[in-house]
Amino acid sequence: MHQWIFEAAYYKAMSRNFEPGAALNDWLLAEQEFMKMLISDYLNICSEDGGLTFIGLQRFAKSLGIENAENFTLEDELIHAIQIIMHQDPCFNSRLYNHCNISEPCLWRAECKKLIAYHL
C-alpha cells in the first residue's frame, strides 16, 4: 500500500515539476486514490460473487482502518464510516424517505439502491 501511494505521490509531484510545498497534498491525494481503488475493487468482487455481505463489509471496513468495525450492526453505518475516512460527506442512506441526490459518481450508489429496495 505504501509503495503504491509513494509512487503515485511521486508522479503527482513530477507532474507539477516538483514545486515545493505540496508534498503532503500529493501524498494525501494518492492515499485517497488508493482507498477509492480498494473500494471499487471490493464492490466489483462482491457483485461478481453474488453481492455484498454484512460480515464481508465489516472485514473490509476493518482492513481500511475503521476501529471496532465488528461492533457495527447496520450496513449503512459501516458505509458511512468508510465514506468518512474517505473524506466524503456520508451520504449513504437506505431510508425510504431519503433518495440519492448526489450528481457526482458514487461508488455506493448500487448498494444504496439495493438497501432501499430491501426496505420496501
Beta strands, then each sheet from edge to edge (+ up, - down):
end
